[in-house]
């Protein structure tokens, strides 16, 4: 299996977030996430598949303009 996963992280207290640069297979990324979440409980770690398209972001509908 080709390594396409990185580890994404988010601070539970500060709201800062980021992602690693090291590529992992899915299995290795999931194992690493389990270890990191156990060793660093102030952060949430998740595997992120870089080969998947990013999730669609729904745009907010435009606010109504002034009545003419």
HELIX and SHEET records of a PDB file:
HELIX    1   1 UNK A   26  UNK A   39  1                                  14    
SHEET    1   A 3 UNK A  17  UNK A  19  0                                        
SHEET    2   A 3 UNK A   5  UNK A  11 -1                                        
SHEET    3   A 3 UNK A  43  UNK A  49 -1                                        
END                                                                             
